[in-house]
Amino acid sequence: MRKLTYFIACSIDGFIGDPEGDASSMLRFVDEEFVSFLKEEYPETMPTQGRLAFGMDDLPNKRFDTIIQGRSSYDLALKEGITSPYAHLREYVASRTLTESPDPNVEIVADDLLGKVRALKAEDGPLGIYLCGGARIAGELMDEVDEIVIKTYPLVYGSGMPMFRSGFAVTEFALESVRGLNNGVVVRTYGRKR
């Protein structure tokens, strides 16, 4: 069974962006050490354009071969004219409003996202599935999330878009690792307790 990993950036107080989802204030922490960390551990989580810019385009995928993202996350790339932001992965976009994919590498999942994720997890293969965001699909898929990797930036938002937008439910995870970077970013990995 392949793992679904929610790999997400957030503020100290647990927000992945401002109330509209804008997380551009976190970009200043993408420094040389942070990029080195991504190269070593998670090169496939960098969008294809970023991989090219940082000389990572020849690195093999280490943890994931598939990405699932919400429409709002995908729209960030579309606004830049990029129709396949993670061309090095199989791309799925969860959207009830986007009726047709603008790129042959991107499959739109309009309904039964849960069924699609369960089918992807049931596939054979050594690499997992990267849940990119956002809050709504993370909340919708909470029962299927096997691992959470949280990149916590040294910022407090006060309010904004939470990591999970869902009803109240206590779900337990176990801390597996913590890595601190010199710029104040802390990367914590949690595994699902089942």
Buried (B, 14 or more C-beta within 10 A) or exposed (E): EBBBBBBBBBBEEBBBBBEEBEBEEBEEBBEEEBBEBBBEBBBBBBBBBBBEEBEBBEBEBEBBBBBBBBBBBBBBBBEEEBBBBBBBBBBBBBBEEBEEBEBEBBEBBEEEBEEBBBEBBEEEEEBBBBBBBBBBBBBBBBEBBBBBBBBBBEBEBEEBBBBBBBEEEEEEBEEEEEEEBEBEBBBBBBBBEE
